[in-house]
Amino acid sequence: MGRYASDFRGERHVFRDLAELLAKASPRRSGDELAGLAAESDAQRVAARAVLADLPLTRFLEEPLIPYEEDEVTRLIHDSHDAAAFAPVRHLTVGGLRDWLLSYDATPGVLAALAPGLTPEMVAAVSKLMRNQDLISVASRCRVTTAFRSTIGLPGRLSTRLQPNHPTDDLRGIAAATLDGLLYGTGDAVIGINPATDSVPNCIALLEMLDGLRERHDIPTQTCVLTHVTNAIRIMERGAPVDLVFQSIAGTEAANRGFGVDLAVLREAREAALALKRGTVGQDVMYFETGQGAALSADAHHGLDQQTVETRAYAVARAFSPLLVNTVVGFIGPEYLYDGKQIIRAGLEDHCCAKLLGVPMGVDVCYTNHAEADQDDMDTLMTLLAVAGTSFIITVPGADDVMLNYQSGSFHDALYLRSVLGRRATPEFEAWLERMDMTDRVGRIRQFAPQEGAMRRLLSGQDESLAL
């Protein structure tokens, strides 16, 4: 007999442990089916949710999903748990927490105070009982604000990462894409490049080009080349202009080891970046990327469903006070999120769970070309996320990343969201756009001919070989 059991429509459903209960309660997704963890029927899924709803939140403190002795992420979660912050909801069940989160009592200030008292497993569990509208409602009341040269996460704001990737890291091609994005008013979260060649000399060349552009035009944003954290440490040792340290992370020690990192090297990198003191309005220097399926693809999930192990990654992120975190929600492929429906659900889960834990979550609203998804699905997800208060989205020229070969958001998408929902860029970046005469008298990006003046200013005095 398992530790958890439920009768549903005359059938007895037994779950051997907490990990299996969480897995069977998850909404359907291809990754859990691939791993043999998913519910075998809708009836079993509902039975698992019924058991989960009545489970005391304290059970997650008593029953680690991965043994404390075997996993440094588990140790981080339990050692950093704030019992005082947890006290107001300590008496609740998972279902009771859902009801409370949807009540008028769960105000932004109360949710912010609660965040250190919630563990990833509690948050993953409650999300499994939520409809999409619940995830949006709760996330919209979570405020997580961070700062470096711009202040990200303020109410009524929607930031963007400008992602000017190039298949050969050609500086002129990257510069052209950067110019394109700036003229659309994107890039206030970060101008961030995924390097095609992840070598220290190449990354230094990219960083110096971006930093020169930023300094020349006094752009209040941060730049980042998304190289491995150990490369970033070597780059900083050579004196190159590093604003943010990037790293992909996951929810288990074994999965992070597969990325070539552990908590110690992340601490080392953060300390090195802080010592540079390059921020102006804040010193949040880390940028993390996550995504459902990462631990499963590394065979390092310890039998946990992909959404639960993904949420554990947010505890890693939270420990380092990052400026930015984003889930690349549809990037890993249909083996983990099969179609648009699953991608939309996962994006809303990731965003809500991270925000409940106090993590500044943004989303790469994306899919691969072999997934059963299209740009209409992405329109739906980005709109829902903007309503839910996502910190930022990723934008690439024409929504088509020609280096990573996947579909993401476009510069036009950011204009759509800001126009329809009244969202604005960060205050610092918004003021810069106005100074550059790139916005009209009501703050909208200028169209067509008026942009020519801004283009001339951006092009003036530039090295012609870079076209900037």
C-alpha positions as CSV (number, residue, x, y, z in Angstrom):
1,M,0.0,0.0,0.0
2,G,1.1,3.5,-0.8
3,R,1.2,6.4,1.7
4,Y,-1.5,8.3,-0.2
5,A,-4.7,6.9,-1.5
6,S,-8.1,8.1,-2.8
7,D,-11.4,6.6,-4.0
8,F,-12.8,8.1,-7.1
9,R,-15.9,6.8,-8.9
10,G,-15.6,3.4,-7.2
11,E,-11.9,3.0,-8.0
12,R,-9.1,2.9,-5.5
13,H,-6.0,5.0,-6.5
14,V,-2.8,4.5,-4.5
15,F,0.3,6.7,-4.7
16,R,3.5,5.3,-3.2
17,D,5.1,8.6,-2.2
18,L,4.8,12.4,-2.5
19,A,6.8,12.5,-5.7
20,E,4.4,10.1,-7.4
21,L,1.4,12.0,-6.1
22,L,2.7,15.3,-7.5
23,A,3.5,13.6,-10.9
24,K,0.1,12.0,-11.2
25,A,-1.6,15.4,-10.3
26,S,0.1,17.3,-13.1
27,P,-1.7,18.4,-16.2
28,R,-0.9,16.2,-19.2
29,R,2.4,16.7,-20.9
30,S,4.6,14.7,-23.2
31,G,7.7,14.8,-21.0
32,D,6.0,13.2,-18.1
33,E,4.6,10.5,-20.4
34,L,8.1,10.0,-21.9
35,A,9.5,9.4,-18.4
36,G,6.6,7.1,-17.4
37,L,5.5,9.5,-14.6
38,A,2.2,10.8,-15.9
39,A,-1.3,9.8,-14.7
40,E,-2.5,6.7,-16.5
41,S,-6.0,8.2,-16.9
42,D,-8.0,11.4,-16.2
43,A,-9.6,9.6,-13.3
44,Q,-6.2,8.9,-11.7
45,R,-5.2,12.5,-12.3
46,V,-8.3,13.8,-10.6
47,A,-7.9,11.4,-7.7
48,A,-4.3,12.6,-7.2
49,R,-5.5,16.2,-7.2
50,A,-8.1,15.3,-4.6
51,V,-5.4,13.8,-2.3
52,L,-3.1,16.7,-3.0
53,A,-5.7,19.3,-2.1
54,D,-6.1,17.8,1.4
55,L,-2.3,17.5,2.0
56,P,-0.9,19.8,4.8
57,L,1.7,22.2,3.5
58,T,4.0,21.1,6.3
59,R,4.3,17.7,4.7
60,F,6.7,19.2,2.2
61,L,9.0,20.2,5.0
62,E,8.9,16.7,6.5
63,E,9.3,14.7,3.3
64,P,12.0,15.9,0.9
65,L,11.4,14.7,-2.7
66,I,15.2,14.1,-3.0
67,P,17.1,13.1,0.1
68,Y,18.8,16.0,1.9
69,E,22.1,14.1,2.0
70,E,22.2,13.5,-1.8
71,D,21.3,16.8,-3.3
72,E,22.6,20.4,-2.7
73,V,19.5,21.9,-4.1
74,T,17.4,20.1,-1.5
75,R,19.8,21.4,1.2
76,L,19.5,24.9,-0.2
77,I,15.7,24.7,-0.1
78,H,15.4,23.4,3.4
79,D,18.3,25.4,5.0
80,S,17.0,28.7,3.5
81,H,13.4,28.2,4.5
82,D,12.0,31.1,6.5
83,A,9.8,29.7,9.2
84,A,8.6,33.1,10.3
85,A,7.4,34.0,6.8
86,F,5.7,30.6,6.5
87,A,3.8,31.0,9.8
88,P,0.7,32.8,8.4
89,V,-0.1,29.8,6.1
90,R,1.5,27.0,8.1
91,H,-1.9,25.6,9.1
92,L,-3.2,25.4,5.5
93,T,-3.5,22.4,3.1
94,V,-2.5,22.7,-0.5
95,G,-6.1,23.3,-1.5
96,G,-6.4,25.8,1.3
97,L,-3.4,27.7,0.0
98,R,-5.0,27.9,-3.4
99,D,-8.2,29.3,-2.0
100,W,-6.2,31.9,0.1
101,L,-4.1,32.9,-2.9
102,L,-7.2,33.7,-4.8
103,S,-8.7,35.7,-2.0
104,Y,-8.6,39.5,-1.4
105,D,-6.2,38.9,1.5
106,A,-3.4,37.9,-0.9
107,T,-2.3,41.4,-1.7
108,P,1.1,42.2,-3.4
109,G,2.7,43.2,-0.1
110,V,1.4,40.1,1.7
111,L,2.6,37.8,-1.2
112,A,6.1,39.4,-1.1
113,A,6.4,38.8,2.6
114,L,5.2,35.2,2.2
115,A,7.7,34.3,-0.6
116,P,10.7,33.3,1.6
117,G,8.4,31.0,3.5
118,L,7.2,28.9,0.5
119,T,9.2,26.0,-0.9
120,P,9.3,25.2,-4.6
121,E,7.4,21.9,-3.8
122,M,4.6,23.8,-2.1
123,V,4.3,26.2,-5.0
124,A,4.4,23.4,-7.6
125,A,1.7,21.5,-5.7
126,V,-0.7,24.4,-5.5
127,S,-0.2,25.2,-9.2
128,K,-1.4,21.7,-10.1
129,L,-4.8,22.6,-8.6
130,M,-5.1,25.8,-10.6
131,R,-6.8,26.6,-13.8
132,N,-5.0,29.0,-16.2
133,Q,-7.0,31.9,-15.0
134,D,-5.9,31.1,-11.4
135,L,-2.3,31.2,-12.4
136,I,-2.8,34.6,-14.1
137,S,-4.8,36.0,-11.2
138,V,-2.2,35.1,-8.6
139,A,0.9,36.0,-10.7
140,S,-0.6,39.4,-11.5
141,R,-0.5,40.3,-7.8
142,C,3.1,39.2,-7.3
143,R,5.6,42.1,-7.5
144,V,9.3,41.3,-7.9
145,T,11.4,44.4,-8.7
146,T,15.1,44.2,-9.6
147,A,17.6,46.8,-10.9
148,F,21.0,47.3,-12.5
149,R,20.9,50.3,-15.0
150,S,17.2,50.0,-15.4
151,T,14.5,49.0,-12.9
152,I,12.6,45.9,-14.0
153,G,9.2,44.6,-12.7
154,L,7.4,47.8,-11.7
155,P,3.6,47.8,-11.9
156,G,2.3,48.7,-15.4
157,R,5.7,47.9,-17.0
158,L,6.7,45.3,-19.5
159,S,10.4,44.9,-20.4
160,T,12.1,43.1,-23.3
161,R,15.3,41.4,-24.0
162,L,16.7,42.4,-27.4
163,Q,18.2,39.2,-28.7
164,P,20.3,40.0,-31.9
165,N,21.8,36.5,-32.4
166,H,23.8,35.8,-35.6
167,P,24.8,32.3,-37.0
168,T,28.4,33.4,-37.4
169,D,28.6,36.1,-34.7
170,D,29.2,38.6,-37.4
171,L,29.5,42.0,-35.6
172,R,27.9,43.9,-38.4
173,G,24.9,41.5,-38.5
174,I,24.5,41.7,-34.7
175,A,24.8,45.5,-34.8
176,A,22.1,45.7,-37.5
177,A,19.7,43.6,-35.5
178,T,20.5,45.6,-32.4
179,L,19.7,48.9,-34.2
180,D,16.5,47.4,-35.5
181,G,15.4,46.4,-32.0
182,L,16.3,49.7,-30.4
183,L,14.2,51.6,-33.0
184,Y,11.3,49.5,-31.9
185,G,11.9,50.4,-28.3
186,T,13.1,47.0,-27.2
187,G,16.1,46.1,-25.0
188,D,15.3,47.7,-21.7
189,A,15.7,44.4,-19.8
190,V,18.9,43.5,-21.5
191,I,20.6,43.3,-24.9
192,G,21.7,39.7,-24.8
193,I,23.5,37.6,-27.4
194,N,23.7,33.8,-27.5
195,P,27.1,33.3,-29.0
196,A,27.5,30.9,-31.9
197,T,31.1,30.3,-30.8
198,D,31.3,30.0,-27.1
199,S,35.0,31.0,-26.7
200,V,36.5,33.6,-24.4
201,P,38.1,35.7,-27.1
202,N,34.9,35.7,-29.2
203,C,32.7,36.6,-26.2
204,I,35.0,39.5,-25.3
205,A,34.7,40.9,-28.8
206,L,30.9,40.7,-28.6
207,L,30.9,42.3,-25.2
208,E,33.1,45.1,-26.2
209,M,31.0,45.9,-29.2
210,L,27.8,46.0,-27.2
211,D,29.3,48.0,-24.4
212,G,30.7,50.5,-26.8
213,L,27.3,51.0,-28.3
214,R,25.7,51.3,-24.9
215,E,28.2,53.9,-23.7
216,R,28.2,55.9,-27.0
217,H,24.5,56.5,-26.8
218,D,24.2,56.4,-23.0
219,I,21.6,53.7,-23.2
220,P,20.2,52.8,-19.7
221,T,20.2,49.1,-20.1
222,Q,22.6,46.2,-19.5
223,T,24.3,43.9,-22.0
224,C,25.1,40.2,-21.7
225,V,26.8,37.6,-23.8
226,L,25.2,34.3,-22.7
227,T,28.4,32.3,-22.3
228,H,29.0,29.6,-19.7
229,V,29.6,31.0,-16.2
230,T,33.2,29.7,-16.0
231,N,33.9,31.7,-19.2
232,A,32.4,34.7,-17.6
233,I,34.8,34.4,-14.7
234,R,37.7,34.3,-17.1
235,I,36.4,37.2,-19.1
236,M,36.1,39.3,-15.9
237,E,39.6,38.4,-14.9
238,R,40.7,39.8,-18.3
239,G,39.0,43.1,-17.6
240,A,36.3,42.9,-20.2
241,P,33.0,44.8,-19.6
242,V,30.7,42.2,-18.0
243,D,27.4,43.6,-16.8
244,L,25.5,40.3,-16.1
245,V,26.7,36.8,-15.5
246,F,24.5,34.3,-17.3
247,Q,23.9,30.6,-16.6
248,S,21.3,27.9,-17.4
249,I,20.2,26.2,-14.2
250,A,18.0,23.3,-13.2
251,G,16.3,21.9,-10.1
252,T,18.7,19.1,-9.0
253,E,22.4,19.0,-8.2
254,A,22.9,16.3,-10.9
255,A,21.2,18.4,-13.6
256,N,23.2,21.4,-12.7
257,R,26.4,19.2,-12.8
258,G,25.3,18.4,-16.4
259,F,25.4,22.1,-17.1
260,G,28.9,22.2,-15.6
261,V,27.9,24.2,-12.6
262,D,27.3,24.0,-8.9
263,L,26.2,26.5,-6.2
264,A,29.8,27.3,-5.4
265,V,30.8,28.4,-8.9
266,L,27.6,30.5,-9.1
267,R,28.6,32.2,-5.8
268,E,32.1,32.8,-7.1
269,A,30.8,34.4,-10.3
270,R,28.3,36.6,-8.5
271,E,31.0,37.9,-6.2
272,A,33.3,38.7,-9.1
273,A,30.5,40.6,-10.9
274,L,29.5,42.5,-7.8
275,A,33.1,43.7,-7.4
276,L,32.9,45.4,-10.7
277,K,30.2,47.8,-9.5
278,R,28.9,48.5,-13.0
279,G,25.3,49.1,-12.0
280,T,23.8,52.5,-11.6
281,V,20.4,52.1,-10.0
282,G,21.0,48.6,-8.6
283,Q,23.5,45.8,-8.3
284,D,21.5,42.7,-9.3
285,V,24.1,41.0,-11.6
286,M,22.9,37.5,-12.4
287,Y,20.8,36.2,-15.3
288,F,19.5,32.7,-15.2
289,E,17.6,30.6,-17.8
290,T,15.4,27.6,-17.0
291,G,12.9,25.3,-18.8
292,Q,10.7,22.3,-18.2
293,G,12.4,19.2,-19.4
294,A,16.0,20.2,-18.7
295,A,16.5,17.7,-15.8
296,L,14.7,14.9,-17.6
297,S,16.8,15.4,-20.8
298,A,19.9,15.0,-18.6
299,D,18.4,11.9,-16.8
300,A,18.8,13.9,-13.6
301,H,15.2,14.3,-12.5
302,H,15.2,11.7,-9.6
303,G,11.8,10.5,-10.7
304,L,10.2,13.9,-10.3
305,D,7.7,15.3,-12.8
306,Q,9.1,18.0,-15.0
307,Q,7.1,20.9,-13.6
308,T,8.0,20.1,-10.0
309,V,11.7,19.8,-10.8
310,E,11.6,23.0,-12.8
311,T,10.1,24.9,-9.9
312,R,13.0,23.7,-7.7
313,A,15.3,25.6,-10.1
314,Y,13.7,28.8,-8.9
315,A,15.1,28.2,-5.4
316,V,18.6,28.2,-7.0
317,A,17.8,31.4,-8.8
318,R,16.3,33.0,-5.7
319,A,19.5,32.4,-3.7
320,F,21.5,34.7,-6.0
321,S,19.3,37.8,-6.2
322,P,19.2,37.8,-10.0
323,L,18.3,40.7,-12.2
324,L,16.6,38.4,-14.7
325,V,15.3,34.9,-14.9
326,N,13.5,33.4,-17.9
327,T,12.0,30.1,-18.8
328,V,12.6,29.1,-22.4
329,V,9.3,27.5,-22.3
330,G,8.9,25.8,-25.7
331,F,12.6,25.6,-26.7
332,I,13.5,22.1,-25.5
333,G,11.0,20.6,-27.9
334,P,7.8,18.5,-28.3
335,E,9.4,15.6,-26.4
336,Y,8.6,17.6,-23.3
337,L,5.9,20.0,-24.3
338,Y,4.1,18.5,-27.3
339,D,1.8,21.3,-28.6
340,G,0.6,24.8,-28.2
341,K,-1.8,23.9,-25.4
342,Q,1.0,22.3,-23.3
343,I,3.4,25.2,-24.0
344,I,0.8,27.8,-22.9
345,R,0.0,25.9,-19.7
346,A,3.7,25.5,-18.9
347,G,4.5,29.2,-19.5
348,L,1.8,30.2,-17.1
349,E,2.9,27.7,-14.5
350,D,6.5,28.7,-14.7
351,H,5.7,32.4,-14.4
352,C,3.3,32.0,-11.5
353,C,5.5,29.6,-9.5
354,A,8.6,31.8,-9.9
355,K,6.8,34.9,-8.9
356,L,5.3,33.3,-5.8
357,L,8.9,32.4,-4.8
358,G,10.0,36.0,-5.3
359,V,11.9,35.3,-8.5
360,P,11.8,38.0,-11.3
361,M,10.5,35.7,-14.0
362,G,10.3,36.6,-17.7
363,V,9.4,34.2,-20.5
364,D,10.8,33.3,-23.9
365,V,7.5,32.8,-25.6
366,C,8.8,30.2,-28.1
367,Y,8.5,26.9,-29.9
368,T,10.6,24.7,-32.1
369,N,9.6,24.1,-35.7
370,H,8.8,20.4,-35.1
371,A,6.3,21.1,-32.3
372,E,2.6,21.1,-32.9
373,A,2.4,24.9,-32.3
374,D,2.4,28.1,-34.3
375,Q,2.6,31.8,-33.9
376,D,-1.1,32.1,-33.0
377,D,-0.4,30.0,-29.9
378,M,2.5,32.3,-29.0
379,D,0.2,35.4,-29.5
380,T,-2.1,33.8,-26.9
381,L,0.6,33.0,-24.5
382,M,2.4,36.4,-24.6
383,T,-1.0,38.1,-24.1
384,L,-1.8,36.0,-21.1
385,L,1.6,36.5,-19.7
386,A,1.5,40.3,-20.1
387,V,-1.9,40.3,-18.3
388,A,-0.2,38.2,-15.6
389,G,2.6,40.7,-15.2
390,T,5.5,39.0,-16.6
391,S,8.8,40.8,-16.0
392,F,10.0,40.6,-19.6
393,I,9.7,38.8,-22.9
394,I,12.4,37.9,-25.4
395,T,12.3,39.6,-28.8
396,V,14.2,38.7,-32.0
397,P,14.0,40.1,-35.5
398,G,10.9,38.8,-37.2
399,A,10.2,36.3,-34.4
400,D,12.7,34.0,-36.1
401,D,16.0,33.3,-34.4
402,V,18.4,32.5,-37.3
403,M,21.1,31.2,-35.0
404,L,19.2,29.0,-32.6
405,N,16.7,28.0,-35.2
406,Y,13.5,28.4,-33.2
407,Q,10.5,30.8,-33.2
408,S,10.2,33.4,-30.4
409,G,8.7,36.9,-30.0
410,S,9.3,39.8,-32.3
411,F,10.0,43.5,-31.8
412,H,6.5,44.1,-33.2
413,D,5.0,41.8,-30.5
414,A,6.4,44.1,-27.8
415,L,4.7,47.1,-29.4
416,Y,1.4,45.1,-29.6
417,L,1.5,44.2,-25.9
418,R,2.4,47.7,-24.8
419,S,-0.3,49.3,-27.0
420,V,-3.2,46.9,-26.1
421,L,-2.5,46.6,-22.4
422,G,-1.0,50.0,-21.8
423,R,2.4,48.6,-20.6
424,R,5.5,50.7,-20.7
425,A,9.2,50.2,-20.8
426,T,11.4,50.7,-17.7
427,P,11.4,54.4,-16.5
428,E,15.0,54.9,-17.3
429,F,14.7,53.4,-20.8
430,E,11.5,55.3,-21.5
431,A,13.2,58.6,-20.7
432,W,16.1,57.6,-23.0
433,L,13.6,56.9,-25.9
434,E,12.1,60.3,-25.3
435,R,15.5,62.0,-25.3
436,M,16.3,60.3,-28.6
437,D,13.1,61.6,-30.1
438,M,12.0,58.0,-30.7
439,T,8.6,58.4,-29.1
440,D,5.6,60.7,-29.8
441,R,3.9,63.0,-27.4
442,V,2.0,60.2,-25.7
443,G,5.0,57.9,-25.4
444,R,4.4,55.6,-28.4
445,I,7.3,54.5,-30.7
446,R,7.3,56.8,-33.8
447,Q,6.4,55.3,-37.1
448,F,8.1,55.6,-40.5
449,A,9.6,58.9,-41.5
450,P,10.1,60.4,-38.0
451,Q,12.3,57.4,-37.1
452,E,14.8,58.5,-39.7
453,G,16.1,61.2,-37.3
454,A,16.6,58.7,-34.5
455,M,18.4,56.4,-37.0
456,R,20.7,59.2,-38.0
457,R,21.5,59.8,-34.3
458,L,22.2,56.2,-33.7
459,L,24.4,55.9,-36.8
460,S,26.3,59.2,-36.3
461,G,29.9,58.9,-35.5
462,Q,29.9,55.1,-35.7
463,D,32.5,52.8,-37.1
464,E,31.2,52.1,-40.6
465,S,32.3,48.5,-40.4
466,L,29.8,47.9,-37.7
467,A,27.1,50.1,-39.2
468,L,26.4,51.6,-35.8
